[in-house]
Amino acid sequence: RFTDIGIDDAFIRQLAKTITPGPSALFLLIDRWDEPTVLAQLAAFDATILRTSLAADEEARLRAVLGDDPI
């Protein structure tokens, strides 16, 4: 379903291999972020971090699917 929004098939397959039953998963949609600061904060959780970028129109479609109004 998310491939129709521009999320790469290879990224979706990578997610499927990484996320296993039991642990938690957190998906963040971040715009205008300070990458070093955010990654440093997430490091405290011993997290596996996967990320991808979307073009502006793809992000707008994703927000619509998720029911998210931009702040």
N, C-alpha and C positions, 0 to 999 in steps of 0.2 A: 504494500500500500504506500509506503513512503518513497519508493523509487519513482513514483509519479510526481513527486515534489522536487526531485533533484538530488536526493541522497543516493550516493553511489552504491551500486550493487556490491562491489568489493568491500566497502565499509560495512554494509549490512551483514555480509557473510563473516567479516571479522568480529562483529558484535556477537553473532550467533555462536561463534567458537569461544568467545571470552566469557560471556555471561552463562553461568551454570546454575542449576537449581540450588537454592540455599542462601547464597550471599545476596546482598542488596545491590541494586543498580540505581544510579542517579544520573539523569539526563538533564543537561543544562543548555538553555538557549541563551547565549550571551552576546550582547551587542556592545561594541566599544569597551573592551576589557583591557586591563593591565595584565598581560599574560604572565610575566614573572611572579607577580604578587599572587594571582589566583592559583597558579601551579604550586607555589610555595605553601599556600594554605591547604591545598588538597593533599600535599605530601604528608601532612600530619596524620592522614587517615590510611596510609599505606595502600593507596588506591592504584588501580590500573587505569590509566587515562588514555582514552581514545578520542580523537577529535577530527572534525571535518569542517569545511567551510561551505557556505551556500551563497549564491548570488542573491541580490536584493529581492528579485521576483520570487525565487525559490523560498527564501525566508518568509516572505509574505504569505505564500501558499501554505507553508508549514504552520505558521501562526494561525491561519484560518482553520486548518484541520484540527489543531489543538484547542481551538476556541480561545486563543490568546490575543488580547488587544495590546498593541505596543504601548509602552508607558512613555 
